[in-house]
Amino acid sequence: MIDIKNLKVSVEEKEILKGINLEIPEGEVHAIMGRNGSGKSTLANTLAGNEKFEVTDGLIHMNGLDITEMSAENRSLNGIFVCFQYPVAIPGVSMAYFLRAAINAHLENQGKEEMDALEFLNQSKEILKKLNLDDSFLKRSINDGFSGGEKKKSEIFQLLSLNPKFAILDETDSGLDIDALKIVADGVKEFNGKKNSTLIITHYERLLEYINPDVVHIMIDGKIVKSGDMKLARQVEEKGYSWLAK
Amino acid sequence: MIDKNQQIIDKNLDQEYKYGFTTDVEQIKFEPGLNEEVIAKLSNIKNEPKWLLDWRLKAYENWQKMKEPKWANINYEPIDYQALSYYAAPKKKSKKSLDEVDPEILETYNKLGISLDEQKKLEGVAVDAVFDSVSVATTFKDELSKHGVIFCSFSEAVQEHPDLIKKYLGSVIPYTDNYFAALNSAVFSDGSFVYIPKNVKCPLELSTYFRINASNTGQFERTLIIADEGSEVSYLEGCTAPMRDENQLHAACVELIAHEDATIKYSTIQNWYSGNENGEGGIYNFVTKRGKCAGDRSKISWTQVETGSAITWKYPSVIMQGDDSVGEFYSVAITKNKQQADTGTKMIHMGKNTKSTIISKGISAGEGQNTYRGGVKILKNADNARNFSQCDSILIGDKCGAHTFPYIDVKNQTAQMEHEATTSNIGEDQLFYCNQRGINLDDAVSMIVNGFCKEVFEELPMEFAVEAKQLIEVTLENSVG
């Protein structure tokens, strides 16, 4: 599904990612753990095609297609989705309007008919219920005045609505209480049940206990220094990252 | 990213103005030039009473002593007032019924999406169509007259309802008010007149559609709306003009009078031709709009969406004379290419417990310059007056500008004032967020801008709100990359 080779990325001339190699096959869940500033969010933004993040070397392939130079919009249409750590507010634009525009952009790209309002509403209500969100969520301006938990749930709501091929969850677990965490974890598990691939970026192994990823990678200073399974995540939780450096 | 933005902004400058066609119609047009004779001739064509001619001449005399105002944040070549023609009208006189209206003109309005055919009426809207200097048709007059509502061209009102005209003309905007109002008072050729009788809620939305067609002419219309005690009316105004290389002057006056417990809601979508990418051509829009809340508990609300004109100079204002009266101003102004807008409002609190709200949204793209200029005046006897002002600006690209000039003058200590202002670039993170969900740049920009303008669009009547949204989409297409 996703194949990243020797990826180097700079932000404002400063190199943040220093040669990432990562392959995520179809249907697998991978996790990347690392301290603040290790380059985790840079990886998420780079995969999404944010132009503020400059790829200086390396390649990103998705299902054999080189997407290194592809625009954010086309990456999305090709099935990449990011649950952002700090999703931006768009005042005055309702979730319903925004999400339906996004869904229809995807359908149009696939040569399919637009989703009509009723179908959209039914689909949305079903997903909102699972996330323990009220229907009125659709009427609210995107991320405008949302609590931390609502922002994260909003991202998961969009993820389940768009059902992409590859999802990147950037610190989606941070700031969530235990109930919200379970709801988010269930959402991710449901998403992954559909043969999709997932990359979870996190500080803590808490969320991973619920999701049980196939592979856990540890990132330090812009590089993946060690890969393993859940045991590795638990070791990190217990001992921290220092023993892995060098 | 910036360079790419700029290229695409530049590309945007080729956007076509879809109302830029001209209508080939036989017309009567005055030779260019302005003097007492021209005014007398104009008044004579309109068969006006002597007092009105005298009023015009006094206004003209006054205008000659005045100087064009220079305080606005706009730049333009001096206007040669002697090079303009002050009257242009289609030759066929055709006011009696729609059947007599020149088919070319009916076709013009059809092309503009305004049906003057009552069979194919706009849902619940009566229209007065002003073509250059004259009103060519007014729909639904009979239906309205059943309710005692008078809705007709200004010229007709002068003939049919001279007492009302004499009583109210210039009562809110005297001809001494400002340079352009004085000019308008001297040479106004037509416009709309509305009278809503006591305790009548006008059953239809009333609307005037202004179309400038002739070249080298100025358009000077005058609108007068009187809402008698306890009455209510919603009035809409739309404007377009052909694409011409030279600038054309539009200097209108709109006077509103709301008596006790009356409400007037006045909405404008201004889409005059804005000139080309080099700033050539386009309408100079110098307009004086003012409403007087004459009675207690009366309310006047202005909503405007200003997307056209090379220059916009316009400050729809409210004088809150009655106690507990309310003034509102909701505005969206968009400038692109080399458009300049200096617009805002004046809220004058005279009565007790008067309340005003100002919501202004400025959007600048290309090399557009957008200025908000607003005054809030609380006079000595206006106990417990309240004002809330919010002025937000968005910049699209790096060649445009947004400016805010709030003026506040408080003479009563019980006043409560709140003022908020923000200026921001259209957020790259907002655009990226939309892109990441598969939404393209054009759609993202119009979505973000529409969201930004939401509070104002919510004030527009339904069909206008849809039109305003579409107008923004077309106007801002390709404005960001």
Contacts between the chains, C-beta under 8 A, distances in Angstrom:
chain1	res1	chain2	res2	distance
A	48	B	432	7.9
A	48	B	436	5.2
A	49	B	435	7.6
A	49	B	436	7.5
A	50	B	432	5.6
A	50	B	436	8.0
A	51	B	1	5.2
A	51	B	432	7.8
A	52	B	1	7.7
A	52	B	428	7.6
A	71	B	435	7.1
A	72	B	432	6.1
A	72	B	435	4.0
A	72	B	436	5.3
A	73	B	435	4.4
A	73	B	436	8.0
A	73	B	438	6.1
A	73	B	439	7.2
A	73	B	440	5.6
A	73	B	441	7.6
A	75	B	436	7.8
A	76	B	435	6.8
A	76	B	436	5.5
A	76	B	437	5.9
A	76	B	438	3.9
A	77	B	438	5.0
A	81	B	436	7.5
A	81	B	437	7.9
A	82	B	436	5.8
A	84	B	433	7.3
A	84	B	436	8.0
A	87	B	433	6.7
A	88	B	427	6.5
A	88	B	429	4.5
A	88	B	430	5.4
A	88	B	433	5.0
A	90	B	430	5.5
A	90	B	433	7.2
A	90	B	434	7.8
A	90	B	447	7.4
A	90	B	448	6.0
A	90	B	451	5.6
A	91	B	451	5.7
A	91	B	452	6.9
A	91	B	454	7.7
A	92	B	450	7.0
A	92	B	451	3.0
A	92	B	452	5.9
A	92	B	453	7.3
A	92	B	454	3.6
A	92	B	455	7.5
A	93	B	447	5.5
A	93	B	448	6.8
A	93	B	450	7.3
A	93	B	451	3.7
A	97	B	447	7.3
A	98	B	434	7.7
A	98	B	437	7.5
A	98	B	439	7.7
A	98	B	447	7.0
A	99	B	437	7.8
A	101	B	439	5.4
A	101	B	443	6.3
A	101	B	447	6.8
A	102	B	434	7.9
A	102	B	437	3.9
A	102	B	438	5.3
A	102	B	439	5.6
A	105	B	437	7.6
A	105	B	438	4.2
A	105	B	439	5.5
A	105	B	440	7.0
A	105	B	443	7.5
A	106	B	438	5.2
A	109	B	438	7.2
A	141	B	451	6.9
A	158	B	437	6.8
A	162	B	437	7.1
A	162	B	438	7.7
